[in-house]
């Protein structure tokens, strides 16, 4: 079963990995309002793009820079 792997780290060290099955992301895409999906996409977390990559068996990796509690972090998304 394919999953989205979400890895969070600071420039100094790895923090955590979260594995989310693709069927859960598909469910979220169906129940979230379009405004929420657009807001997520604007922040770099495009559920439609991720789901499409998962269906097309395309190698998908994306890095997003975020600030959490005034600490710069990198979020790496990939599909396995």
Secondary structure, 3 states (H helix, E strand, C coil): CCEEEEEEECCCCEEEEEEEEHHHHHHHHHHCCHHHHHHHHHCCCCHHHHHHHHHCCCCCEEEEEEEECCEEEEEEEEEC
